Amino acid sequence: MAVNVYDGFTNQIAQETFRCLSYNKEAFTIEWLVEPEGYVPFEHIHLNQDEIFHIKKGEMRILIEGKEHIVPAGESIIVPKGTPHIAYNNKPERLESIVEYKPGLDNYKFFQCFGGLLIDGDTSKNGTVNIPKMCYFTKKMNAQSITRPTSIPAPIFKIAIHISYIIGSIVGWKKLYFKYTGDH
């Protein structure tokens, strides 16, 4: 059965929970909950989407292009597409926020794959999902909603997507793609 992103899923290591609230061509909107000391596991870039954080409760610390921003409840911050960033819960209470990715593109399917790996526990010690498998899924779905870890330079990332697709095709990651998305 495909991952229903509206049901939500949790990264147990990074202590962050994601649940889709709405999805259309204009925006993919999620509820993002981060427990005390929770974090995004790696700095990254959304290549084709702006990411807007609306903080409802708690406080978020976010580094955008290396510059620290503290975003308290009731405030919002925009991370323009193509901008390196990483976020953390900055308080000893749960961070509750609404996050919008604009435009919506194919984020629902991307999050099905991302969520499937989290549900299956296919992560590193710090909670990063399996990057080669995400690269395979990105190529398999011809994704527009591409997220690139900043630790991987853009030219290397493009090569990694193709190599991961070849490896995944050989070792059978298509069955995971079908399991997570329901697509053949």
Disulfide bonds with the S-S distance in Angstrom:
none
